[in-house]
Amino acid sequence: MTTGLLLSKTIARHGWYVFDYPEYPSLIRGGHNTYQICASKNPVYCQSAKSDVLVAINKEGLDLHQNEMSENAVVFYDKENDKVDISNYSFRAKTIDLPMVKLAEDAGGKDIMGNNVALGACIYILGLDLVVCDQVIADIFADKPSEIIKLNQKAAAAGYGFLKTQTKPLLSVAKQDFHFLTMTGNEAIALGALAGGLQFYAAYPMTPSSSILHFLAEKANSAKIVVKHAEDEISAVNMALGASYVGVRSMVGTSGGGFCYMVEGLGLSGICELPLVVVEAMRPGPALGMPTWTAQGDLKFIVDASHGEFPRFVLAPGDGLEAFELTRKSLELAEKYQVPVILVSDKYLSESRYCFELDKKSFENSRFGFQKSPAPDKTGLYPRYQLNNSRIGNRTVPGTSQGEYVANSYFHEEHGLSTEDSNICKLELDKNFKKLEKMRQEIPEQFWQSDPKAEITFISFGSTKGVVQQAKDELKDLGIAINMLNLSWLWPFPKEQVEQVIKGSKNVVIVEGNIGGQLAQLIASQTGFIAKNRINRYDGRPFYSEEIVDFVKNFKA
């Protein structure tokens, strides 16, 4: 995984776009791992079903991936270390015996540095600059002793030098200025939260959300925020609500199983009108499912989670840039409307690595809904929840003179005191749901690309965006046009735009990573449109652009 990251960063620093897709099993003692990098001079949006260069760290790498090679591909393997007879494989590829372990040991390193020998070989075969790679190694291992950095650099140089005696490079990549960021979806979520004024983050580690906790914990001191590794998800959500009660911008992160535990706390946020952002990074379920694989199977649960009714936002970023922007926006929306905001990710978005640019590097955040000089009503208490007023009530923080109120999990009257009066309970719900009128006004235009010659319109949500985008570009090269609509704001639902797209499309195909067609059901519930054309994947793997391309080629209306 680290070697893949080193190669990806080296390519990016030459000015090329990259997209990285890692796979690994949910085994504590490890197992077969892969790290795929797709790189191009032009934007690249997803992984590929075929590889041009395969580095087989062991025999298993050859066995499992021998049928995934493109024409004119190159395969590196270590004959001596892995006792491999390459004649047993029917490669349509050029094979190169790269003695990774021996070269690493000859360079003064350990056998595990054979990975970096392969890194150096890749640097050569792709026509990249070894000096740039050396700098990336120094950056990634900056917290290691200098001798460790030098040994890794020597291992890479050994692989580079060995391959130089064996073959010519496939490419020649001239170094140019790189002006974009590369980061995983989770890193983008964490940075977006910091840009949005995050002050408190609590989580119990649960793949694939865990790296948000790791990233924020590392940055906590410099960012001057509190990061809490809670004992479980129930504690995490209630800690975050306590922080929100005292006026702090708060966020929690989890996956589907942990979100189940948080649902009661979500309802507490709804009835107390306490701002809260929940990152729900989906993985296959039910129960523990497949912890390190991907799915989009929690959509219906997220939109309707908790007993009773209360307004909420549900946002699903489709790439790294949206992950940054929508996380930042989530903290603002939660505070502005005093509602929970659920940010929907999945393993594919959370752990893939994206390229993107930011319009600016510094951010200022307005605060919403605080009453600094509260005035008690005739009862002598502060009317935090003004039931006969359609506006969103102003909050106070503990210690504000004459601003004391109760954040009560029961139905409550204006001061937060419990009540079972039917008229007051109805007024409270009416007041809360009036927020939806203004919340709907926040919905921006959803990602829409169209062509007047298109016969098919694909509708997707969240991380499937990049796959359809890549397929659209590949189909365009074949002279075939498609439309695509990707939804990143799922609730309140962007009904008007979806209806307009459906009305103007000849054939609508809904693409999503679940078996039941949850996006299709959501669209049907909001627009009345019943999709007859659907592509569903639910085996733990993401879509590939080749699947979409093949579907279009074989489509019959």
URHU-V767935 format. One record per residue. RES is the residue in three letters. D_LAST is the distance of its C-alpha to the last C-alpha in whole Angstrom. Layout:
# URHU-V767935
<<RES:D_LAST> <RES:D_LAST>>
This chain:
# URHU-V767935
<<MET:43> <THR:46> <THR:46> <GLY:42> <LEU:43> <LEU:46> <LEU:44> <SER:41> <LYS:44> <THR:45> <ILE:42> <ALA:42> <ARG:45> <HIS:44> <GLY:42> <TRP:39> <TYR:36> <VAL:35> <PHE:33> <ASP:35> <TYR:33> <PRO:36> <GLU:36> <TYR:38> <PRO:39> <SER:41> <LEU:44> <ILE:47> <ARG:49> <GLY:46> <GLY:44> <HIS:41> <ASN:40> <THR:38> <TYR:38> <GLN:35> <ILE:36> <CYS:33> <ALA:35> <SER:34> <LYS:36> <ASN:33> <PRO:31> <VAL:30> <TYR:28> <CYS:27> <GLN:28> <SER:27> <ALA:27> <LYS:29> <SER:33> <ASP:35> <VAL:38> <LEU:39> <VAL:42> <ALA:43> <ILE:46> <ASN:46> <LYS:45> <GLU:43> <GLY:41> <LEU:41> <ASP:40> <LEU:37> <HIS:35> <GLN:36> <ASN:32> <GLU:31> <MET:33> <SER:32> <GLU:33> <ASN:37> <ALA:37> <VAL:40> <VAL:41> <PHE:45> <TYR:46> <ASP:50> <LYS:51> <GLU:55> <ASN:54> <ASP:51> <LYS:52> <VAL:49> <ASP:49> <ILE:46> <SER:46> <ASN:45> <TYR:41> <SER:39> <PHE:38> <ARG:37> <ALA:39> <LYS:42> <THR:44> <ILE:47> <ASP:50> <LEU:51> <PRO:54> <MET:53> <VAL:55> <LYS:58> <LEU:57> <ALA:57> <GLU:61> <ASP:62> <ALA:61> <GLY:63> <GLY:60> <LYS:59> <ASP:57> <ILE:54> <MET:54> <GLY:52> <ASN:49> <ASN:51> <VAL:52> <ALA:48> <LEU:47> <GLY:50> <ALA:48> <CYS:45> <ILE:47> <TYR:48> <ILE:45> <LEU:43> <GLY:46> <LEU:47> <ASP:50> <LEU:52> <VAL:54> <VAL:51> <CYS:50> <ASP:54> <GLN:54> <VAL:50> <ILE:52> <ALA:55> <ASP:53> <ILE:51> <PHE:54> <ALA:57> <ASP:58> <LYS:59> <PRO:63> <SER:63> <GLU:64> <ILE:60> <ILE:58> <LYS:60> <LEU:60> <ASN:56> <GLN:56> <LYS:58> <ALA:56> <ALA:53> <ALA:56> <ALA:56> <GLY:53> <TYR:52> <GLY:56> <PHE:55> <LEU:52> <LYS:53> <THR:55> <GLN:52> <THR:50> <LYS:48> <PRO:46> <LEU:42> <LEU:42> <SER:45> <VAL:44> <ALA:46> <LYS:47> <GLN:46> <ASP:47> <PHE:44> <HIS:43> <PHE:41> <LEU:41> <THR:40> <MET:40> <THR:38> <GLY:36> <ASN:39> <GLU:41> <ALA:39> <ILE:39> <ALA:43> <LEU:44> <GLY:42> <ALA:44> <LEU:47> <ALA:46> <GLY:45> <GLY:49> <LEU:48> <GLN:52> <PHE:51> <TYR:49> <ALA:49> <ALA:47> <TYR:47> <PRO:46> <MET:42> <THR:40> <PRO:38> <SER:40> <SER:43> <SER:43> <ILE:43> <LEU:47> <HIS:48> <PHE:47> <LEU:49> <ALA:52> <GLU:53> <LYS:53> <ALA:54> <ASN:58> <SER:57> <ALA:54> <LYS:57> <ILE:54> <VAL:55> <VAL:53> <LYS:53> <HIS:52> <ALA:52> <GLU:53> <ASP:50> <GLU:47> <ILE:49> <SER:51> <ALA:49> <VAL:47> <ASN:51> <MET:53> <ALA:50> <LEU:50> <GLY:54> <ALA:54> <SER:52> <TYR:54> <VAL:57> <GLY:55> <VAL:53> <ARG:49> <SER:48> <MET:45> <VAL:44> <GLY:42> <THR:41> <SER:38> <GLY:36> <GLY:39> <GLY:42> <PHE:40> <CYS:40> <TYR:44> <MET:44> <VAL:42> <GLU:45> <GLY:46> <LEU:43> <GLY:44> <LEU:48> <SER:46> <GLY:44> <ILE:48> <CYS:50> <GLU:48> <LEU:49> <PRO:46> <LEU:45> <VAL:42> <VAL:40> <VAL:38> <GLU:36> <ALA:35> <MET:33> <ARG:33> <PRO:31> <GLY:33> <PRO:34> <ALA:38> <LEU:39> <GLY:36> <MET:35> <PRO:38> <THR:37> <TRP:33> <THR:30> <ALA:28> <GLN:26> <GLY:27> <ASP:30> <LEU:28> <LYS:28> <PHE:32> <ILE:33> <VAL:32> <ASP:34> <ALA:36> <SER:40> <HIS:41> <GLY:42> <GLU:40> <PHE:41> <PRO:39> <ARG:37> <PHE:35> <VAL:33> <LEU:32> <ALA:30> <PRO:30> <GLY:28> <ASP:30> <GLY:34> <LEU:35> <GLU:33> <ALA:35> <PHE:38> <GLU:37> <LEU:36> <THR:39> <ARG:41> <LYS:40> <SER:40> <LEU:43> <GLU:44> <LEU:41> <ALA:43> <GLU:46> <LYS:45> <TYR:44> <GLN:46> <VAL:43> <PRO:41> <VAL:39> <ILE:36> <LEU:35> <VAL:32> <SER:32> <ASP:31> <LYS:33> <TYR:31> <LEU:31> <SER:35> <GLU:36> <SER:34> <ARG:36> <TYR:35> <CYS:36> <PHE:36> <GLU:39> <LEU:41> <ASP:42> <LYS:45> <LYS:47> <SER:49> <PHE:48> <GLU:50> <ASN:49> <SER:50> <ARG:51> <PHE:50> <GLY:52> <PHE:55> <GLN:58> <LYS:61> <SER:64> <PRO:63> <ALA:65> <PRO:66> <ASP:65> <LYS:68> <THR:68> <GLY:69> <LEU:65> <TYR:62> <PRO:59> <ARG:57> <TYR:54> <GLN:55> <LEU:53> <ASN:54> <ASN:52> <SER:49> <ARG:49> <ILE:49> <GLY:52> <ASN:54> <ARG:55> <THR:58> <VAL:59> <PRO:62> <GLY:65> <THR:65> <SER:68> <GLN:67> <GLY:63> <GLU:63> <TYR:60> <VAL:59> <ALA:55> <ASN:55> <SER:52> <TYR:53> <PHE:52> <HIS:55> <GLU:57> <GLU:57> <HIS:59> <GLY:57> <LEU:59> <SER:58> <THR:57> <GLU:56> <ASP:57> <SER:54> <ASN:54> <ILE:54> <CYS:51> <LYS:49> <LEU:50> <GLU:49> <LEU:46> <ASP:45> <LYS:47> <ASN:44> <PHE:41> <LYS:42> <LYS:42> <LEU:38> <GLU:38> <LYS:40> <MET:37> <ARG:34> <GLN:36> <GLU:36> <ILE:32> <PRO:31> <GLU:28> <GLN:26> <PHE:25> <TRP:22> <GLN:21> <SER:19> <ASP:18> <PRO:17> <LYS:15> <ALA:13> <GLU:9> <ILE:9> <THR:12> <PHE:14> <ILE:16> <SER:19> <PHE:23> <GLY:26> <SER:26> <THR:23> <LYS:23> <GLY:25> <VAL:22> <VAL:19> <GLN:22> <GLN:23> <ALA:19> <LYS:19> <ASP:22> <GLU:21> <LEU:18> <LYS:20> <ASP:22> <LEU:20> <GLY:19> <ILE:15> <ALA:15> <ILE:14> <ASN:15> <MET:17> <LEU:19> <ASN:22> <LEU:24> <SER:27> <TRP:29> <LEU:28> <TRP:31> <PRO:31> <PHE:28> <PRO:26> <LYS:25> <GLU:25> <GLN:23> <VAL:21> <GLU:20> <GLN:20> <VAL:18> <ILE:15> <LYS:16> <GLY:16> <SER:12> <LYS:9> <ASN:7> <VAL:10> <VAL:11> <ILE:14> <VAL:16> <GLU:20> <GLY:22> <ASN:23> <ILE:22> <GLY:22> <GLY:19> <GLN:22> <LEU:21> <ALA:18> <GLN:21> <LEU:23> <ILE:20> <ALA:20> <SER:24> <GLN:24> <THR:22> <GLY:20> <PHE:17> <ILE:15> <ALA:12> <LYS:10> <ASN:9> <ARG:12> <ILE:14> <ASN:18> <ARG:21> <TYR:24> <ASP:27> <GLY:29> <ARG:27> <PRO:25> <PHE:22> <TYR:22> <SER:21> <GLU:20> <GLU:18> <ILE:15> <VAL:16> <ASP:15> <PHE:12> <VAL:11> <LYS:12> <ASN:10> <PHE:6> <LYS:4> <ALA:0>>
